[in-house]
């Protein structure tokens, strides 16, 4: 499916829309990337909590801010 848009300057822009398979693949890839980022952040927080017991007390104001 193609979409045509006419700009205020009377320039016609035409592009094709992605099909269902492409959109699904992009969604899956994006979800995997987001999951990996969340996992890394949770791992960092877990490491800080377990290996730096006074970290939260020392930097509580900075973390909340």
N, C-alpha and C positions, 0 to 999 in steps of 0.2 A: 504494500500500500504506500502510495506517495502522497506527500502533503505539500501544497503550494501556499506560500505566504507572500502577500504583496506588502512591502514596506511603505511608510509614508512618502518615500522618495520615488515611488513607482518602480521599485526593483523587485523582481519576482525571485523568491528563494524557494527551491524545491529540494526535498530530501525524502528518503524512504524510512519508514518506521521499522523498528526491529520486530522480528516475529516472536512467537511465544517461546520457542526453544532458546533463542538468544537471550531473551529477558530472564528466563529461568536459570540459565547458566550464569548470567551476571549476578543474579540474586544469591545463588549458591556460593559463588566465589566471594562475594561481599560478606556473606554470613561467616564463612570460614575465616576471613581476614579479621573481622570484628571479634570473633571468638578467640582467635590467637592473641589479639591485643588485650582483651579482657583477661585471658589466662596469664599473660605476662605480668599485667598489673597486679593481679591477685597473688601471684608468686612473689613479687617484690614486697607486697604488704605482709605476706606470711613470713618471709625471711627477716624483715625488719622486726616483726613482732616476736619471733622466736630467738633471734640472735642479737638483738639490741634491746634489752628489757627497759632501759631508762630512756630510750628514744622518745616514747610517747610523752613522758613527763617533761623532758627537756624541750621538746619542740611542739607541745600541744597548742600553744598560741599561734604558731606559724601554720600548723596544719589546719586549724579551724579558720584562720584568716584567709 
